[in-house]
Amino acid sequence: MRQFVGMFTLGGLIPPLYNAPSIMTRKLSVFVLFAIVWIFYSWTARSDGQPFVFEHGSTDHYNKLVDGFMEGHLYLSVLPDPRLLQAADPYEPSLNAPYRLHDASLFRGRYYLYFGPAPAVSLLLPFRMVTNLRLPERLAVALFLFAGLIVSYGCFQFLMQRFAPDAPMYFSVIAIALLGLGNFAPFILRRPGVYELAIACGYFYFFTAIYFLLTGHCREPKSNWRLAAAGICLGLAVASRPTYGVPALAVLGMAGAAFLRGSGGFRNWLKQALPLVLAFACMVLVLTYNYLRFENVLEFGQHYQLSSFRPGKIFSTDYFLYNFKIYLAAPARIDRHFPFFHLVTQPALLNAGLYGEPVGGILPTAPIAVLTLLLIPLWGGRAARRVQTTHSEPLRLLSTLFAACGFAMLVLLSFAGGITERYLLDFVPFFLFSALLVWLLLYRILQMRSVYRRAMNAVLILLLVFQVTLNVAVSLTGYYDNLLEENPVTYGKIRSWFSFIEPPVK
């Protein structure tokens, strides 16, 4: 018990009271933290009164897609209402409202999904083939998010053990808290559906690709099968969310450069780089999938989407400034009304085909990400020289890569015709992982200056507590007070725990 308590001394602010924990105690502590996150994830995903039910009939979009795959076709196994097909304009919301399958794509009398096929192909379809049951989308979202936490934590642990083996155990605790409860995964679990499943799947496969890439290249002997797995996972990330094509190309480019630098010749470079070509093979399959459905390799189905509004341009420069400002700086409202942190609904630009949902910008709601700005001095001046002398240049390079990927995703999504909080999971994990590596670099730079190091940790721990608290709070409200609307008894019980904070009713 002493060893376990000694780990949680506010990240080194308080001098350790006990000896360093044993390896077994560390592993047990990490297991307990993961268990807490999973319990919270699974509770959030089903606390709206809809438990995980393994049905024989398909009631959600992705399972209807799996039905289609098992029947030998690419469209959903549900026929459009004949009245929809007979409408003068079946894509007009006022005409299709009574008959449409919401947010499905209607093309030549068939329903398709404009969401990537990877969740269906890699999880729901195998589960169906083994059990003959439908894996509910909400459970699939929770599984992908939790698996994403595990592999992103695995990436961080691998880098810490290889390039900063003297780093203290509290970095593992920080990583689990930040990557598991500070990345808005709790928020999207409040309403885990078809939209969130595609996002969670892309997040999982991208970080899995990074894990296989790191362990396949940085360990000796190098592993071609791990590099091949990295290529496949990068392709599956793109097959989940096409926007992952940008960071996938950045990772492939940096991996190719790293292989060339340490290969010792073109033949060795080709031997390492060739397995990653599988990423491009997966991307070609996605384009082929599009062509077979819509006769256009670049059509994912958004132009044929049936929704409550008529979509405008899918991507446009007209959206960029407004969206970028919102995703970067939109504040959350903090008050004494439970759950005390509230995302602010953004106005919809309906005349441009935009929709607006509650959004909190990354700077006010994920302040740990601001650490990535310190990469600027870490690439120049005295700080850069200290990084080089502590043999931490790989950490600096990888931190920069993740920050660049996050910024690229942020910019790309700012061109999209929609504003929603769930998109933050597309780029916030990149910034948070980069910030963790920067924190590790700063620890090494300040290792001999305990006063400065503890002051830095004090500030960052407070920001971490704020970020995790905000994430947990907004996971109770979701987009529009989902828990209150769908499970008022549970909401009221949790609210009663904090009644001493709320102002008295007048």
Long-range contacts (C-beta under 8 A, 24 or more apart in sequence): 4-28, 4-29, 7-169, 7-170, 7-173, 8-170, 8-173, 9-170, 10-457, 10-458, 10-461, 11-170, 11-173, 11-174, 11-457, 11-460, 11-461, 12-168, 12-170, 12-453, 12-454, 12-457, 13-454, 13-457, 13-458, 13-461, 20-169, 21-169, 26-169, 26-172, 29-169, 29-172, 29-173, 30-172, 30-176, 33-173, 33-176, 33-177, 34-149, 34-150, 34-176, 34-180, 37-146, 37-149, 37-176, 37-180, 37-181, 38-146, 40-181, 40-186, 40-472, 41-142, 41-145, 41-146, 41-185, 41-186, 41-189, 42-139, 42-142, 44-142, 44-186, 44-189, 44-190, 44-475, 45-138, 45-139, 45-141, 45-142, 45-189, 45-192, 46-138, 47-483, 47-487, 47-490, 48-190, 48-191, 48-482, 48-483, 48-486, 48-487, 49-486, 49-487, 50-138, 50-486, 52-136, 52-138, 52-139, 53-136, 54-131, 54-133, 54-134, 54-135, 54-136, 55-133, 55-134, 55-136, 56-132, 56-133, 56-134, 57-134, 58-134, 59-134, 60-134, 60-136, 60-137, 60-193, 60-194, 61-101, 61-103, 61-104, 61-113, 61-115, 61-137, 61-193, 61-194, 62-113, 62-115, 62-119, 62-120, 62-124, 62-137, 62-140, 62-194, 62-197, 63-124, 63-128, 63-134, 63-135, 63-137, 64-111, 65-113, 65-117, 65-120, 66-120, 66-124, 66-125, 66-128, 66-134, 69-120, 69-121, 69-125, 70-125, 70-128, 70-129, 74-112, 74-289, 74-292, 74-293, 75-110, 75-111, 75-112, 75-293, 76-101, 76-104, 76-110, 76-111, 76-112, 76-113, 78-111, 80-106, 80-109, 80-110, 80-111, 85-109, 90-306, 91-304, 91-306, 91-310, 92-310, 93-307, 93-308, 93-309, 93-310, 96-306, 97-308, 100-306, 101-306, 102-306, 102-307, 102-308, 103-194, 103-195, 103-305, 103-306, 103-307, 104-305, 104-306, 105-301, 105-302, 105-303, 105-304, 105-305, 105-306, 106-304, 106-306, 107-293, 107-294, 107-301, 107-304, 112-293, 112-294, 112-301, 112-304, 113-194, 113-301, 114-300, 114-301, 114-302, 114-304, 114-305, 115-194, 115-195, 115-197, 115-198, 116-198, 116-201, 116-202, 116-238, 116-239, 116-240, 116-241, 116-242, 116-286, 116-300, 117-239, 117-286, 117-289, 118-198, 118-201, 118-202, 118-205, 118-236, 118-237, 118-239, 118-240, 119-144, 119-197, 119-198, 119-201, 119-240, 121-239, 122-201, 122-205, 122-236, 123-201, 137-192, 137-193, 137-194, 137-197, 138-192, 138-193, 140-197, 140-200, 141-188, 141-189, 141-192, 141-193, 141-196, 141-197, 141-200, 142-189, 142-192, 144-197, 144-200, 144-201, 144-203, 144-204, 145-185, 145-188, 145-189, 145-200, 145-203, 145-204, 147-204, 147-208, 148-185, 148-200, 148-203, 148-204, 148-207, 148-208, 148-429, 149-176, 149-179, 149-180, 149-185, 151-204, 151-207, 151-208, 151-210, 151-211, 152-179, 152-207, 152-210, 152-429, 152-433, 153-179, 153-180, 154-211, 155-207, 155-210, 155-211, 155-214, 155-433, 156-433, 156-436, 156-437, 158-211, 158-214, 158-215, 158-218, 159-214, 159-394, 159-395, 159-398, 159-437, 159-440, 160-440, 162-218, 163-391, 163-392, 163-394, 163-395, 164-392, 164-395, 164-440, 164-443, 164-444, 166-447, 167-440, 167-443, 167-444, 171-436, 171-439, 171-440, 171-443, 174-436, 174-439, 174-464, 175-436, 177-464, 177-468, 178-368, 178-432, 178-435, 178-436, 178-464, 178-467, 178-468, 179-429, 179-432, 179-433, 179-436, 181-468, 181-471, 181-472, 182-366, 182-368, 182-432, 182-464, 182-467, 182-468, 182-471, 183-366, 183-425, 183-428, 183-429, 183-432, 183-471, 184-366, 184-421, 184-422, 184-424, 184-425, 184-428, 184-471, 184-474, 185-425, 185-471, 186-471, 186-472, 186-474, 186-475, 187-421, 187-422, 187-471, 187-474, 187-475, 187-478, 188-421, 188-422, 188-425, 189-475, 190-475, 190-476, 190-477, 190-478, 190-479, 190-482, 190-483, 191-478, 191-479, 191-482, 195-422, 196-422, 198-240, 198-241, 199-240, 199-241, 199-422, 199-423, 199-425, 199-426, 200-425, 201-236, 201-240, 201-241, 202-237, 202-238, 202-240, 202-241, 202-243, 202-244, 202-426, 203-425, 203-426, 203-429, 205-233, 205-234, 205-236, 205-237, 205-240, 205-244, 206-233, 206-234, 206-237, 206-244, 206-247, 206-248, 207-429, 208-233, 209-233, 209-234, 209-237, 209-248, 209-251, 209-279, 210-251, 213-251, 213-255, 217-255, 217-258, 217-259, 217-272, 222-272, 224-271, 224-272, 224-275, 225-275, 227-272, 227-275, 227-276, 228-275, 228-276, 228-278, 230-275, 230-276, 230-279, 231-275, 231-276, 231-277, 231-278, 231-279, 231-281, 231-282, 232-278, 232-279, 232-282, 234-276, 234-279, 234-282, 235-278, 235-279, 235-280, 235-281, 235-282, 235-283, 235-285, 235-286, 236-282, 238-279, 238-282, 238-283, 238-286, 239-282, 239-283, 239-285, 239-286, 241-426, 242-286, 242-300, 243-409, 243-412, 243-413, 243-426, 244-409, 245-283, 246-405, 246-408, 246-409, 246-412, 247-405, 247-408, 247-409, 247-430, 248-279, 250-401, 250-404, 250-405, 250-408, 251-401, 251-405, 252-276, 252-279, 254-397, 254-401, 309-350, 309-353, 309-355, 310-353, 311-353, 311-417, 312-352, 312-353, 312-354, 312-417, 313-352, 313-353, 313-417, 314-416, 314-417, 315-415, 315-416, 315-417, 316-352, 316-415, 316-417, 317-415, 318-352, 319-349, 319-352, 319-354, 319-414, 319-415, 319-416, 319-417, 320-411, 320-414, 320-415, 322-349, 322-419, 323-413, 323-414, 323-415, 323-416, 323-419, 324-410, 324-411, 324-414, 325-361, 326-359, 326-361, 326-419, 327-359, 327-361, 327-362, 327-410, 327-413, 327-414, 327-419, 327-423, 327-424, 327-427, 328-361, 328-362, 328-363, 328-410, 329-361, 329-363, 329-364, 330-359, 330-360, 330-361, 330-364, 331-360, 331-361, 331-364, 331-365, 332-360, 332-364, 332-365, 332-470, 332-474, 336-501, 336-502, 336-503, 337-502, 337-503, 338-495, 338-498, 338-501, 338-502, 339-472, 339-473, 339-474, 339-476, 339-477, 339-495, 339-498, 340-473, 340-498, 340-501, 341-469, 341-470, 341-473, 341-474, 342-474, 342-477, 343-421, 343-474, 343-477, 346-419, 352-417, 353-417, 354-417, 354-418, 354-419, 355-417, 355-418, 355-419, 355-420, 356-419, 357-419, 357-420, 357-421, 357-479, 358-421, 358-479, 358-480, 359-419, 359-420, 359-421, 359-424, 360-421, 360-424, 360-470, 360-474, 362-410, 362-424, 362-427, 362-428, 362-431, 365-467, 365-470, 366-424, 366-428, 366-431, 366-432, 366-467, 367-463, 367-466, 367-467, 368-432, 368-435, 368-460, 368-463, 368-464, 368-467, 369-406, 369-428, 369-431, 369-432, 369-434, 369-435, 370-435, 371-434, 371-435, 371-438, 371-439, 371-460, 372-399, 372-403, 372-406, 372-431, 372-434, 372-435, 372-438, 374-438, 374-442, 375-399, 375-400, 375-403, 375-434, 375-438, 378-438, 378-441, 383-445, 386-445, 387-441, 387-444, 387-445, 390-444, 390-445, 392-440, 392-441, 392-444, 395-437, 395-440, 395-441, 396-437, 396-441, 398-437, 399-434, 399-437, 399-438, 399-441, 400-434, 402-430, 402-431, 402-433, 402-434, 402-437, 403-430, 403-431, 403-434, 405-430, 406-430, 406-431, 406-434, 421-474, 421-479
